[in-house]
């Protein structure tokens, strides 16, 4: 199978995940760029940020049109996490990569179990500014320390901590993803990384189309089904990370 076809297939999957689940961008994009398209890790992470930013904005627009974005909560959530993420990221440099991977795998597994069991509250649509700031700062610290994006942790936090409905949490988490990815891409602006745009652009185009489909899917599928799907994806990611940490 040619690299172009692989880029289109992987991009569609990434877009669908971001549009429907509000998560999965960097966690799916980076491995796809490395293992399917032959990017080195530095180029893959930088290219993934470009793809995730554009795709997340597209998915966010789709969710906004259906009224399923809590703008105030999302902006507070994202803003509160930027400084803690930077500080925690500096501290994480002293922790072995395998330990960080294992810690994230455990955290993702706990969030997945909660989603699969349906333990997250349904949400009222009214979000306390203080709770949003506290949860955003906590999420920023965790994601900065573990060196991952925010989507896979933002959705469970929005649902479980802030009682945001699942359909609104999916759209709102995209705000967090965009903010985190923009900061990370800005930090890489001074580095010299060569990107293969002949593969990045088709990947990005397929991801954007997939995000629109994912947004429509999220508007039609019951919240409970989305929650179980998200939990299953989280559990799969946790298992893969745990295996990586062990080996």
C-alpha positions in Angstrom: 0.0 0.0 0.0 1.4 3.4 -1.0 2.4 6.1 1.5 -0.3 8.4 0.1 -3.1 5.9 0.6 -1.8 5.2 4.2 -1.8 9.0 4.8 -5.4 9.3 3.6 -6.6 6.4 5.7 -4.8 7.4 8.9 -5.9 11.0 8.4 -9.6 10.0 8.1 -9.3 7.9 11.3 -7.7 10.8 13.2 -10.4 13.2 12.1 -13.2 10.9 12.9 -11.8 10.4 16.4 -11.4 14.1 17.0 -14.8 15.0 15.6 -16.8 12.3 17.4 -14.8 11.9 20.7 -13.0 15.2 21.1 -9.8 13.3 21.6 -7.3 11.0 19.9 -5.4 13.5 17.8 -1.8 13.3 18.8 -2.1 9.9 20.3 -3.2 8.5 16.9 -1.3 10.9 14.6 2.2 10.5 16.0 2.3 6.7 15.8 0.8 6.9 12.3 3.4 9.3 11.0 6.3 7.3 12.5 5.2 3.7 11.9 3.1 4.1 8.7 4.8 7.0 6.9 8.4 6.8 8.1 8.7 10.2 9.9 11.4 10.5 12.6 10.0 11.3 16.1 10.8 15.1 16.0 9.1 15.6 12.6 6.2 13.4 13.6 5.4 15.3 16.8 5.7 18.7 15.0 3.6 17.5 12.0 1.1 16.0 14.3 0.6 19.4 16.0 -0.1 21.1 12.7 -2.6 18.3 11.8 -4.3 18.3 15.2 -4.7 22.1 15.3 -6.3 22.4 11.9 -8.5 19.3 12.4 -9.5 20.3 15.9 -10.6 23.8 14.7 -12.7 22.1 12.0 -14.3 19.7 14.5 -14.8 22.5 16.9 -16.7 24.5 14.3 -19.0 21.5 13.6 -19.8 21.1 17.3 -20.3 24.9 17.7 -23.0 24.8 15.0 -25.0 22.3 17.1 -24.6 24.3 20.3 -22.6 21.6 22.0 -19.6 23.7 23.1 -19.3 25.2 26.6 -17.2 28.2 25.6 -16.7 29.7 29.1 -15.8 26.4 30.7 -13.5 25.4 27.8 -11.6 28.7 27.8 -11.1 28.7 31.6 -10.1 25.1 31.5 -7.5 25.7 28.8 -6.1 28.9 30.2 -5.8 27.5 33.7 -3.7 24.6 32.5 -1.0 26.4 30.4 1.3 27.5 33.2 1.0 24.3 35.2 1.7 22.3 32.1 4.9 24.3 31.4 6.1 23.8 35.0 5.2 20.1 35.2 6.8 19.6 31.8 10.1 20.9 33.1 9.9 18.6 36.1 9.1 15.6 34.0 12.5 15.7 32.4 13.9 14.2 35.5 11.6 11.1 35.4 12.4 8.1 33.2 10.3 7.8 30.1 9.1 4.3 31.0 7.8 5.5 34.4 5.9 8.4 32.8 4.4 6.0 30.2 3.3 3.6 33.0 1.7 6.5 35.0 -0.3 7.7 32.0 -1.4 4.2 31.2 -2.7 3.8 34.7 -4.5 7.2 34.6 -6.0 6.4 31.2 -7.2 3.0 32.4 -8.9 4.5 35.5 -10.7 7.1 33.3 -11.7 4.4 30.8 -13.2 2.2 33.6 -15.2 5.1 34.9 -16.5 5.9 31.4 -17.4 2.2 30.7 -19.2 1.9 34.1 -21.2 5.0 33.4 -20.1 6.6 36.6 -19.7 10.1 35.2 -22.6 12.5 36.1 -24.8 13.7 33.4 -24.2 17.4 33.9 -26.4 20.4 34.2 -24.8 22.7 31.6 -23.9 25.2 34.4 -20.2 25.2 35.2 -18.6 26.9 38.2 -15.7 29.1 37.2 -13.7 28.1 40.3 -14.1 24.4 39.5 -13.2 25.0 35.8 -10.0 26.8 36.8 -9.1 24.1 39.4 -9.8 21.2 37.0 -8.0 22.9 34.1 -4.9 23.6 36.2 -4.9 20.0 37.4 -5.3 18.7 33.9 -2.5 21.0 32.7 -0.2 19.7 35.4 -0.9 16.1 34.6 -0.6 16.5 30.8 2.5 18.5 31.1 4.1 16.0 33.5 3.2 13.0 31.4 4.1 14.7 28.1 0.8 14.1 26.3 -2.0 16.2 24.8 -5.2 17.0 26.6 -8.0 15.3 24.7 -8.0 11.9 26.4 -8.0 13.5 29.8 -10.0 16.6 29.1 -13.2 14.7 28.2 -13.3 12.6 31.4 -12.4 15.7 33.5 -15.1 17.8 31.9 -17.7 15.0 32.4 -16.6 13.6 35.8 -15.3 16.8 37.6 -17.4 19.6 36.1 -20.6 17.6 35.3 -20.6 18.7 31.7 -22.8 16.5 29.5 -20.9 14.1 27.3 -21.9 15.7 24.0 -20.9 19.1 25.3 -17.6 17.7 26.8 -16.6 16.3 23.4 -16.9 19.7 21.7 -15.5 21.7 24.7 -12.4 19.5 24.9 -11.5 20.6 21.4 -10.9 24.1 22.8 -8.4 22.6 25.2 -6.7 20.6 22.5 -6.3 23.7 20.2 -4.8 25.8 23.1 -2.4 23.1 24.1 -1.3 22.3 20.6 -0.8 26.0 19.7 1.5 26.5 22.8 3.4 23.3 21.9 3.8 24.3 18.3 5.0 27.8 19.3 7.6 26.3 21.5 8.9 24.3 18.5 9.0 27.3 16.2 12.8 27.8 16.7 13.7 24.2 15.9 14.8 23.1 12.4 12.5 20.2 11.5 11.9 19.2 7.9 8.3 18.1 7.2 7.2 16.0 4.2 4.3 18.2 3.1 3.5 15.8 0.3 2.2 13.4 3.0 1.2 16.0 5.7 -1.3 17.8 3.4 -3.2 14.6 2.2 -3.2 13.4 5.8 -4.6 16.8 6.9 -7.2 16.9 4.2 -8.5 13.5 5.1 -8.5 14.4 8.8 -10.6 17.6 8.2 -13.2 15.6 6.2 -13.2 12.9 8.9 -13.7 15.6 11.6 -16.9 16.8 9.9 -18.2 13.3 9.7 -17.3 12.8 13.4 -19.1 15.9 14.4 -22.3 14.8 12.7 -21.9 11.4 14.3 -21.6 12.9 17.7 -24.8 14.9 17.2 -26.8 11.7 16.3 -25.3 9.1 18.6 -26.6 8.9 22.2 -24.3 10.2 24.9 -24.1 6.8 26.6 -22.9 5.2 23.4 -20.2 7.9 23.0 -19.1 7.4 26.6 -18.7 3.7 26.1 -16.9 4.1 22.8 -14.6 6.6 24.4 -14.0 4.3 27.3 -13.1 1.4 25.0 -10.7 3.6 23.0 -9.1 4.8 26.3 -8.7 1.3 27.6 -7.0 0.2 24.3 -4.6 3.1 24.5 -3.8 2.4 28.1 -3.1 -1.3 27.3 -0.7 -0.3 24.5 1.1 2.2 26.7 1.4 -0.3 29.5 3.0 -2.8 27.1 5.4 -0.2 25.8 6.4 0.8 29.4 7.1 -2.9 30.3 9.1 -3.7 27.2 
